[in-house]
Amino acid sequence: MTLIRPSADAADANGPARRSGTGRSVAVLVLVALAALIPLLGPSAALHGTGEAAAPGVGGIALLRGVLFAALCVPLGELLVGRLARRLPDAPPERPRSWAPSATGAGFLAALALASVVSTGNLVPHSLGQIDVGGLYDSRDGKLALLEVNAFLLAALCARSRRPAAQAWPLAAVVVAEALRAHPTTEHSPLVGSGLTLVHLTCAALWAGGLLHALRTLRRWHGHAAGAALLGIYARVAAVLLAALTATGVCSALRRMPAATVLDQLTTTAYGRTLLAKVILVAVVAALALWARIRLRRAADPLTAYTPARAEVVALGAVVAVSGLLTALPWPIRWS
């Protein structure tokens, strides 16, 4: 099979290749640290001047939810891209090392921490004695929190087993639990809201996690021609995911903020401000995805689409962090 571009590993193993690998690791750590600042510092900026009060420990809760969402993205994206890669007849057998075991392990710890908060009546516990595990069985939120903890634990075990594809089922349970948690029974038409969130969260996880794993696979294939085909298949799937994501996001926003009040609440409420930031980030992501798609179709070397796609992954990471913050902030006022 013809190579489209030289292998990144063609450099001396003891020289530039090692240094570039170290540089990538440092860059990833810096990006993760910056993403963590969004939920930690975001609440004060979003709440400033709104007159709203946030729950105790809102920054920590937002960070844990961001970790939980990221823990969904990584394994679901791997499953999606793995299935797409198997459709390519000339694809190399090499695959990047799975990040699913680590991601689901992080999701388990985040879900466990969030369950401890639910057990104390949504207050941050300051000692183990304050955590009432048995009390989780007495409330709807507690049962959903326990479901997420157990589902992530099962997904972590499946990810380390001989049948890693089985983790799709416990991960689906986490998505369902999150959709139900986001819409309590006191809300108007909670099942409609849960259905929208279910589709929205699933599409977001497949989009972000899928692109991350697709780019990791391209690096593993070292410029093999099948890389362009894989990126092209993913781009078509991503277009459908983006359409569903946009439709469900708009519907969910209008359920929380009626159309007549949206413009006001986007600037005067913490939820609205954060939602506006997320919309802007998604617009940036969509522009980068379009740029990558144009390069994929028209450039002499289709794999030059790797550059905008890599920037798209970074922007999607910011979207995940902002989404975690969004779920921790007070709901907007439903003006009549």
Secondary structure, DSSP 8 states (H G I E B T S, - for coil): --BSS--GGGS-TTTHHHHHHHHHHHHHHHHHHHHHHHHHHHHHHHHTTT-----TTHHHHHHHHHHHHHHHHHHHHHHHHHHHHHT-TT--S------HHHHHHHHHHHHHHHHHHHHTTSS--SSGGG--TGGGGGSHHHHHHHHHHHHHHHHHHHHTSS-GGGGHHHHHHHHHHHHHHTS-TTSSSHHHHHHHHHHHHHHHHHHHHHHHHHHHHHHHHTTBTHHHHHHHHHHHHHHHHHHHHHHHHHHHHHHHS-GGGHHHHHHHSHHHHHHHHHHHHHHHHHHHHHHHHHHHHHSSSGGGGHHHHHHHHHHHHHHHHHHHHHHHS-------
